[in-house]
Amino acid sequence: MKNLIVNADDLGWTDGVNRGILDAFRGGIVTSTSLLANGAAFAEAATLAKSSPRMGVGVHLNLSDGAPTADRESVTSLLSDDGMLADSPENLLLKRARRKLVLEEVEEEWDAQIQKVREAGIRPTHVDGHKHVHMLPGLFSIALRLAKKHGIEAIRVSLEESSLRTALASGSQHRAGVVMKQGVQARGLKLLARDARKEAARMGMATADYFCGIAQTGELTLEGVEHLLKNLPDGTTELMCHPGYADDALQKTATRLQGSRQKELEILTDTKIRNLVASQGIRLIDYGSVLQEV
């Protein structure tokens, strides 16, 4: 059986991103999304998510963008001079190596983020990390522990399968340099957290068997998605994506993913893609379905 979770990251970022994700779910192959508890459009996102109960909703654990969810005074090691979460994964890794990242503060912030999502009336299907920060050394175990505490039974393991990365890279409409750089980052995550899936299993947490989408972040092509669907392995694969509408609010934010979000929305709702899923016998699921099969 070939199962596919198509997870749209960044629900709650802006209203345009929210609408794009919901359109990709209602008219395309998206089955799941990840909600930013501190996103500027969180309230609208929560309302939209509850209006689509068949869509899986996870918590997008964040240390890199926006205001903290916990009290600022209790998470000072995570904040920039202006009181915002602003560390890139690379900076967080460096702070971790220098022992300047206070893990207790990471746990407090993430705990507050999960609690906020739950208090909005959403029962999360899984947790994952904004920019994959939950995969950094010492942080994956925190994510696992908090998931168990809050009754969440699945977690994303952002270890990109090389064969699927190659499949997604099909086509000539992406920027090869960007894809190559992001591919290097994907390989780095594999080295940093190569035992993550085993660690999750020891905690009784469900995971997908395969994951892809890091190298193609912002560079997804129709041809690449077609090639992925034709070469999907048996088991459960998660494809990470970032659909949305490039509205004024999005253009005012720091994300580099602007026009690419609308392009991804077009790909994910393309009739050819939906028909290919059906013809290949692929079952579209979310993390809740993974739990039922464990």
Buried (B, 14 or more C-beta within 10 A) or exposed (E): EBBBBBBBBBBBBBBBBBBBBBBBBEEBBBBBBBBBBBBBBBEBBBEBBEEBEEBBBBBBBBBBBBEBBBEEEBBEBBBEEEEBBBBEBEEBBEBBEEEEBBBEBBBBBBBBBBBBBBEBEBEBBBBBBBBBBBBBEEBBBBBBBBBBEBEBBBBBBBBBBBEBBBBBBBBEEBEEEBBEEBBEBBBBBBEBBEEBBEBBEEBEBBBBBBBBBBBBBBBBBBBBBBBBBEBBEEEBBBBBBBBBBBBEBBEEBEBEBBEBBBBBBEBBBBEEBBEBBEEEEBEBBBBBBBBEEE
